[in-house]
């Protein structure tokens, strides 16, 4: 990869649970870091959910490895949210990793 290939600034978000005041918890996400990545669109589908059309777009996002990153995390670029489905190390030297993600667009 050449300099400038990882051109998208992404925020890494980890799941967090906070008390909802009624004895339960609400799941939220909190920012834990920022990384540079390359967002590559892969495909998509359109389905009907809750009386409306929902687009599910898939992406491969190439990043440098981020310590502790797992499928429980998600990536954010502005208002766009990418749920991580799987992470694959790309090279034997482990310089890059590819996150297979799903973006749900309204």
C-alpha positions in Angstrom: 0.0 0.0 0.0 1.2 3.5 -0.8 1.1 6.6 1.4 -2.3 8.2 1.4 -4.2 4.9 0.7 -5.7 4.9 4.2 -7.4 8.3 3.7 -10.6 8.0 5.8 -10.5 9.1 9.4 -12.5 6.6 11.5 -13.5 6.6 15.2 -13.4 3.3 17.0 -16.3 2.8 19.4 -16.6 0.2 22.1 -19.8 -1.1 23.6 -20.7 0.3 27.1 -23.6 -0.4 29.4 -25.1 2.3 31.6 -27.8 2.0 34.2 -31.2 3.1 32.9 -32.5 4.0 36.4 -35.1 1.2 36.4 -32.8 -1.7 37.4 -31.7 -2.5 33.8 -29.0 -1.3 31.5 -28.9 0.5 28.2 -26.3 -0.4 25.6 -24.4 2.6 24.1 -21.1 3.0 22.4 -18.2 5.2 23.5 -15.2 6.4 21.4 -12.0 4.7 22.3 -9.7 5.9 19.6 -9.2 7.1 16.0 -7.6 5.4 13.1 -7.0 5.9 9.4 -8.6 3.4 7.0 -9.7 2.7 3.5 -13.4 2.1 3.0 -14.1 -0.2 0.0 -17.8 -0.8 -0.9 -18.6 -4.5 -1.5 -22.3 -4.8 -2.1 -25.7 -4.3 -0.6 -29.3 -5.4 -0.3 -32.6 -3.7 0.3 -35.2 -5.2 2.6 -38.4 -4.2 4.2 -38.3 -3.8 8.0 -40.8 -2.2 10.3 -43.0 -0.9 7.4 -40.1 0.8 5.5 -37.2 -0.1 3.2 -33.8 -0.5 4.8 -30.5 -0.7 2.8 -27.8 -3.0 4.2 -24.5 -2.1 2.6 -21.3 -4.2 3.1 -17.8 -2.8 3.1 -14.3 -4.0 3.6 -12.4 -1.4 5.6 -8.6 -1.8 5.6 -6.8 -0.4 8.7 -3.6 -0.8 10.6 -4.2 -3.2 13.6 -5.8 -1.6 16.6 -5.1 -3.3 19.9 -8.2 -5.1 21.3 -10.4 -4.5 18.3 -13.1 -7.2 18.0 -16.5 -7.7 16.3 -18.1 -6.1 19.4 -16.7 -2.8 18.3 -17.9 -0.5 15.5 -16.4 2.1 13.3 -17.8 5.6 12.7 -17.1 8.1 10.0 -19.2 11.2 10.7 -22.9 10.1 10.8 -22.1 6.7 9.1 -21.8 3.7 11.4 -20.1 0.5 10.4 -20.9 -2.6 12.5 -17.9 -5.0 12.4 -18.8 -8.5 11.4 -15.4 -10.1 11.1 -11.7 -9.0 11.2 -9.0 -10.6 9.0 -5.3 -10.0 9.2 -4.1 -9.4 5.6 -0.4 -10.2 5.6 2.0 -12.5 7.4 3.7 -9.4 8.8 0.4 -8.2 10.2 0.8 -4.6 8.9 -2.8 -4.4 7.9 -6.2 -5.8 8.9 -9.5 -5.9 7.0 -12.7 -5.3 8.9 -15.7 -6.8 7.1 -18.5 -4.4 8.1 -22.2 -3.7 7.5 -23.6 -0.2 7.3 -27.4 0.2 7.7 -28.7 3.1 5.8 -32.2 4.5 6.5 
